[in-house]
Amino acid sequence: MSKTEEALKEAFAGESQANRKYLAFATKADQEGHPQAARLFRAAAEAETIHAHNHLRALKAIRSTGENIEEAVAGESHEFKSMYPAMITVAKTEGNKAAERSFHFANEVEKVHARLYQELLAGISKTGETYAYYVCPVCGYTAEKAAPGVCPVCGAKGKMFKKVE
């Protein structure tokens, strides 16, 4: 890999992290009654997304939908098979319950994501039904077509789920 490609990957990671962090900061600013700060955080987050997408395009990392889904399956599978189990072990060893809970939630949900991507890939060439997904605001559990009554990962009520179309 060239130094430019390494730099693009590093820049993509940094811009992606900044986007998510700024959105979290915006939520906190809204909660604390600072709407202008929240707006600026959201605007900057949007700009960081543009930067991240530009870096991906420069890397030629956005391919066909089928190839992108295959990459998503591989990434999600790595997370739940290797990455999060190791992190859960470390958090347990160090007695960090908040991190252990966060890693556990993510690990369980990554399994669901991998399955959903695999199912989509199997039927990608078929035309047909489209439907919304529902995401748990506590753990990220993702359901197709309708929210469950209760989240199977964290127990949150289904009425809290966010509809994603």
C-alpha positions in Angstrom: 0.0 0.0 0.0 1.3 3.4 -0.9 1.9 6.2 1.6 -0.9 8.1 0.0 -3.3 5.2 0.4 -2.2 4.9 4.1 -2.8 8.6 4.6 -6.3 8.4 2.9 -7.3 5.5 5.2 -6.0 7.4 8.3 -7.9 10.5 7.1 -11.1 8.5 6.5 -10.9 7.1 10.0 -10.3 10.5 11.6 -13.1 12.2 9.7 -15.5 9.3 10.5 -14.7 9.5 14.2 -15.1 13.3 14.2 -18.5 13.0 12.5 -19.8 10.6 15.2 -18.2 12.5 18.0 -19.7 15.9 16.8 -23.2 14.3 16.6 -22.8 13.1 20.2 -21.7 16.6 21.2 -24.7 18.1 19.4 -27.1 15.9 21.4 -25.4 17.0 24.6 -25.5 20.6 23.6 -29.3 20.3 22.9 -29.8 18.6 26.3 -28.0 21.5 28.0 -29.9 24.1 26.2 -27.2 25.3 23.8 -29.0 25.1 20.4 -26.4 27.2 18.4 -23.6 25.0 19.6 -25.7 21.9 18.7 -26.2 23.4 15.2 -22.5 24.0 14.7 -21.7 20.5 15.8 -24.2 19.1 13.4 -22.9 21.3 10.5 -19.3 20.3 11.2 -20.4 16.6 11.4 -21.9 16.9 8.0 -18.7 18.5 6.6 -16.7 15.6 8.1 -19.0 13.1 6.3 -18.2 14.9 3.0 -14.5 14.7 3.7 -14.8 11.0 4.6 -16.7 10.2 1.5 -14.2 12.1 -0.6 -11.4 10.0 0.9 -13.2 6.8 0.2 -13.7 7.8 -3.4 -10.0 8.7 -3.7 -9.2 5.2 -2.4 -11.6 3.7 -4.9 -13.2 1.9 -2.0 -16.8 2.3 -3.0 -17.6 -0.5 -5.5 -20.7 -2.3 -6.7 -23.5 -2.8 -4.2 -22.8 -6.5 -4.1 -19.1 -6.0 -3.4 -19.9 -3.4 -0.8 -22.3 -5.8 1.0 -19.6 -8.5 0.9 -17.2 -6.1 2.5 -19.8 -5.2 5.1 -20.4 -8.9 5.9 -16.6 -9.4 6.3 -16.3 -6.4 8.6 -19.3 -7.2 10.8 -18.1 -10.9 11.1 -14.6 -9.8 12.1 -16.1 -7.6 14.8 -18.3 -10.2 16.4 -15.9 -13.2 15.9 -12.6 -11.5 16.9 -12.6 -7.8 17.8 -15.4 -7.5 20.4 -14.8 -10.9 22.2 -11.2 -9.8 22.9 -12.4 -6.3 24.1 -15.0 -7.9 26.3 -12.3 -10.1 27.9 -10.1 -7.0 28.6 -13.0 -5.0 30.1 -14.0 -8.0 32.3 -10.4 -8.4 33.5 -10.1 -4.7 34.3 -13.5 -4.6 35.9 -14.9 -1.9 33.6 -18.6 -2.8 33.5 -19.6 0.2 31.3 -17.1 -0.9 28.6 -18.1 -4.5 29.0 -21.7 -3.7 28.5 -21.0 -1.4 25.5 -18.8 -4.1 23.8 -21.4 -6.8 24.6 -24.2 -4.8 23.0 -22.1 -4.1 19.9 -21.0 -7.7 19.7 -24.5 -9.0 19.7 -25.8 -6.5 17.2 -22.9 -7.1 14.8 -24.1 -10.7 14.5 -27.5 -9.4 13.4 -25.9 -7.0 10.9 -23.8 -9.7 9.3 -27.0 -11.9 9.0 -29.0 -9.1 7.5 -26.3 -8.2 5.0 -25.9 -11.9 4.0 -29.7 -12.2 3.5 -29.7 -9.0 1.4 -26.8 -10.2 -0.7 -28.6 -13.5 -1.4 -31.6 -11.7 -2.8 -29.9 -8.6 -4.2 -30.6 -9.4 -7.8 -34.3 -10.0 -7.1 -36.7 -7.1 -7.4 -39.5 -6.9 -4.9 -40.3 -5.9 -1.4 -38.7 -2.9 0.2 -39.2 -2.1 3.9 -37.9 0.0 6.8 -35.5 -1.1 9.5 -35.9 -0.2 13.1 -32.9 0.5 15.4 -32.8 0.3 19.2 -31.5 3.6 20.6 -29.8 1.8 23.5 -27.8 -1.0 21.9 -28.2 -0.5 18.2 -30.2 -3.8 17.6 -31.5 -3.7 14.1 -34.9 -5.2 13.1 -36.5 -5.5 9.7 -40.0 -4.4 8.9 -41.1 -3.7 12.4 -39.7 -3.0 15.9 -39.9 -5.9 18.3 -42.0 -5.4 21.5 -38.8 -5.5 23.5 -35.2 -5.4 22.3 -33.8 -8.9 22.4 -30.3 -7.6 23.3 -30.9 -4.9 25.9 -34.6 -5.1 26.8 -35.5 -1.6 25.6 -39.1 -1.1 24.7 -39.9 -1.4 21.0 -41.7 1.9 20.9 -38.3 3.6 21.5 -36.9 2.2 18.2 -36.0 4.6 15.5 -37.4 3.9 12.0 -34.8 4.0 9.2 -36.1 4.2 5.6 
